[in-house]
Amino acid sequence: MSAPLTLSAEFRKIVEARMNQVLQGVEITFNQIIETQKITPTELKDELDSLQETFNLLFQKWSLEILYTLLLKNAIGFGEIKKILTVNSRTLSDKLKMLQKHAYITRKVTAGPPLRVEYALTAKGKNTVLLSLPLLYYSSSSETDV
């Protein structure tokens, strides 16, 4: 999406407080798992390496943009996604197929005429988008903003 999201100062404080709560919860849970399961650095590295394919998929150009668009628009057609993102048809088609293959989105075909194809987020897709927001927010904020 081309324009950055701007939040009022009050709303920004609320969002940051909630994200800090989530991050603290994740950190506490992570530390408990490391402690109780006695995970070694090598095991942790192997586990993180297994996530590499997912990160590569999600951070390819257009993947998150498509998921965010579907989060905001619910179920929409190919043409509308293409128009919103100003992406070429071939690229969009490839990305939609890839996101569907990995169960981030669903594709629903409605018989016509005209034939209508709509895309929507799965629960996995919605959760992924929502979880990526703090990551993108924090990675784009300066250290003094956080």
N, C-alpha and C positions, 0 to 999 in steps of 0.2 A: 504494500500500500504506500502510496507516494508521500502523503502528508503525515508528519509525525503527530502522535496523539498528545494533546496537551490537556493537562488536568488542572483544575483550580487548586490553589494551595491547600484548602481544607480537605478536598477529596484526595489529594496526593498524600497528605498525612495519614488519612484513614487507610489507603491502599498500602502504604509503606508499613504501617503498624501491623496490618494483617499478614503481609508477606514476611515480616520479621517473625511473627508467631509461627508461621508455617516453616520457615527456615530453622528456627530453634527446635521445633518438633522433629524435623528431619535429622538434624544434627544429633539430638538426644537418641533417637531411634538407631541411627547409624552407629553411634558409640556403643550402645547396648548390644547390637548385633556383633560388632567386632569383639567386644569383651566376652560375651557368652559363648560365641561359636569359635573363639580363638582363631580368627581368620588371619592368615599371614599376608604380608605385602604381595607375595607372588599370587596367592589365591585371589586377592582383591584385584590385582592387575588383570588376571585371566577373566574375572567376572566383568570388569569394565571393557576389556577387549571384545567380549561377546556382545556388547551393546553398540559397538562401532558401526555396524551395518545400519542400525536404526538411526543413529545420529547422522550418518552420511545421507540417508534417505530424507530425513526431516530438514536438514540444512542445505539441501540442494536448492538452487534457484527455483522459485515458484511454489515449492511444496508448502511452506508455512503460509504463504500468501493465499493459496487456495483454501487451506484449512481455516484461516481467519475469515475469509470471505464466506465460507459455508457456516461458520459460527454466527456471523452477523446476519446472514440472509436466510438461514435454514435451508430448505430444499430449493435449489435453483437449477436452471438448465445450462447447457454447455455455452450457448450464445451469450447468456447474461454474464457468466464467469469470464468469458473471453473479453467482453466489453468492459467490465469493471477493471480487470487486470491489464488490459491491452497487451495480451500475449498472443502469439500466433497459434493457429489451430493445431498444428502438428505437435508443438511443445505441450500445449494444454492437454491434448489427447493422451500423450505419453505419460504425463504426470498424473492425470486422473486414473489411468490404468494401473500405474504403480501404487498409488495411494489406495486404490480398491484392492489390489492384490495383497497388500499388507494390512487390510481391514481397518483403515482409517476412515474410509468413506463407503457409502453404498451407491449403487447405480440402479435407478428404477426406470424402466421403459414402459410408457403408456401408449397403447395402440391408438392410432389416429383415425382418420387423417386430421391434422398432421401427426406424425409420430413424435412423441415427446420423451426426452430423456432428462431425468432430474438426478442431481447428486445431492447427498446429505451426509453429515457427519455420523459416524457410529459413536457409541459411548467411548470407545478407545480414542477415536479422533477428537472428540470434544475434550476429554480429559487431557490429552496430549497438548492441545492448544492452550487450555487453561494453565497447565503446568509450565508451558514454555513462556508464558507472559512474564513471570518474575525473572526468569533467566535473561530474557531479552531486555527487560527493564533495568535490571542491575548491571548487565554488561554494557548498557549504553549510558548509564549514569556515571558522573565523575565520582571519585572517592568522597569528596566533600558533600555530595548530594545525598549519600546513603546514610 
